[in-house]
Amino acid sequence: MAPPVRSVLPVVLLGCGGVGRHLLRHIVSCRPLHANQGVAIRVVGVADSSSLLVADLHSNGLDDALLTDLCAAKSAGSPLSSLLSRVSGQCQIFNNPEARTKVIDTASVLGKTTGLVLVDCSATYDTVGMLKDAVDCGCCVVLANKKPLTCTYEDFEKLVSNFRRIRFESTVGAGLPVIASVSRILSSGDPISRIVGSLSGTLGYVMSELEDGKRFSEVVKAAKSLGYTEPDPRDDLSGMDVARKALILARLLGQQISMEDINVESLYPRELGPDAMSTKDFLESGLVQLDKSIEERVKAASLKGNVLRYVCKIEGKGCQVGLQELPKNSALGRLRGSDNVVEIYSRCYESAPLVIQGAGAGNDTTAAGVLADIVDLQDLFHKTD
Amino acid sequence: MAPPVRSVLPVVLLGCGGVGRHLLRHIVSCRPLHANQGVAIRVVGVADSSSLLVADLHSNGLDDALLTDLCAAKSAGSPLSSLLSRVSGQCQIFNNPEARTKVIDTASVLGKTTGLVLVDCSATYDTVGMLKDAVDCGCCVVLANKKPLTCTYEDFEKLVSNFRRIRFESTVGAGLPVIASVSRILSSGDPISRIVGSLSGTLGYVMSELEDGKRFSEVVKAAKSLGYTEPDPRDDLSGMDVARKALILARLLGQQISMEDINVESLYPRELGPDAMSTKDFLESGLVQLDKSIEERVKAASLKGNVLRYVCKIEGKGCQVGLQELPKNSALGRLRGSDNVVEIYSRCYESAPLVIQGAGAGNDTTAAGVLADIVDLQDLFHKTD
């Protein structure tokens, strides 16, 4: 027999592409598990980039059959608005710009009554305003989307102003417990002196393959055909995605910095960039021009017993993102394949770091991290009736 | 300017030896940090094995000057009762058996009013009764002491019956975020299929040194002189401490088992045990008798490209503790020195595990883990006035 429900968490989800869709599936399939833990997640609304499907606020939220259909529709590439025929008395669909207003209205009503968790699984800067409004209404926020935490420092500060009401584990290393561990260490008064991480599965794979003497251009093409890279591999090679994760970690450690303060090393020069040539040209003739210089750097590192890794390094007041020579026998040096690795140095982990390693990408893993974040907020949603 | 205090956590500490003393020091030194987070920890009582020093329940707890003196006294080997001269109107000292009754009284009063966190940093089975009573009174429990979680399954079940009100990170791998990570994964509905861990810094060191062709007896003696082992190294070599940690992890995964269900491989036979010979005799003549068989096992593993590790393996319905041959290039196989390593396999971490590695012992690190656990309970202690 399941115990009584102790916490009911009303959720509005922004973004129901890959991660958001997996999250909804996890929520539905975890109902018996969460019931056993005394937790109930009530999906009150789901938004894509153009519409919002929202349940009657006095109902128990969107039912699981509708959520399952919604996942199927999004999986088939249809917009949320295609579910219009399914909408009955229990819910309504709003299109932009009404959809955004309705999200804030919902946050405002629920923030003051039952509470609300606004979950951002989109990949856009557009949600920042809604998230800040939700914070003002006393709502909790859970993010898989890195962008709201990487725009202005003021926005970051606002979002984390009540640190117990925000979770963003899946913005760094997908479901890997990096943010949770850093937060634990910080709250125990153990000062973190340095974080070094390989936070791109793509670049981790590429750099470790180079050790075997393969050419850079070959390895990048192999990574692309394995599905490890973005459609244009320069989106990975620019290091900008790593820089966003690094910025989140640096800000978590108290650095009041922004993207422009981070020294980011791109693995291709401007002449081979998206403004200068197409993806096709880059793959066919641009990439090979990078082989020689990378090969030289790999060899130079090897002569010193080191390997080359594309890492972020957060230390003191600074944050760097780029290639680093690291000892072969360190956690980062031993890295093979597409795993993420984070090394955390503190008073307690001074001579040898705390190391967290594992898959740092994938919709399933990212969504699992988001769900763990939501459930972790349960003590703020105690049922009172 | 510090934000208003949102959570006041009253704490009673059982055990003020190494870990407990470090915890009190951390609590005092973290006051400004916690004030910034809106958290205040109020130490209401501290007990050693014979006495309890308890503050007036209407006061703000034992003051920091008294706590600092208490740490100094315990550090110098004096009992709590030596502080009798320091006791004024704000607090009282009770000796056993009154001390135990007073702990329950305090739990009963605070459990129903402000709440209480009963923290067990002792290393005894004697606290189980008090902890269960505290749970009955609605108190929270934080444990560094493994023993209450490793006695009968009924006791374990009782202690974790309200899973949000108990934390026990420091029972496995000291401050390493093992329990927190396993709990996150479980609450996200990602089923854990296997945990393999090297959870003894001593045995981790010993096994990795053997790879270099050193003799077992030499390595154990070196570990002893480095302070890595217990005064009688057989306390490490028996594997019982690893088995207790393994049992906690197995129970966390839902296995309803007890110590006697775990297959524990001792690294010495009964003929060389504490009942048969003294520590001195074991070190002088017993230990060397083990060299040949261990050397053969190390060689046999090496021929297959493996190394020998002393691990716990929790899988399906079983839990084993002992020597295992593991691939040289796995996280466990690469382990050197006294770090702990835990590999977690689940749906999300299927082909490659989630790995957590770092120092898994030490009073400072263990106490930091306990403090992070206490702070993590803050949402249950919202200030209402």
Interface residues (C-beta under 8 A of the other chain):
Chain A: R6 H26 S29 C30 L33 H34 Q37 F163 R164 E169 G175 L176 P177 A180 S181 R184 I185 S187 S188 G189 D190 N329 A331 R334 R336 G337 D339 R347 C348 Y349 A352 P353 L354 V355 I356 Q357 G358 A359 G362 D364 T365 A368 G369 L371 A372 V375 D376 Q378 D379 L380
Chain B: R6 H26 S29 C30 L33 H34 Q37 F163 R164 E169 G175 L176 P177 A180 S181 R184 I185 S187 S188 G189 D190 N329 A331 R334 R336 G337 D339 R347 C348 Y349 A352 P353 L354 V355 I356 Q357 G358 A359 G362 D364 T365 A368 G369 L371 A372 V375 D376 Q378 D379 L380
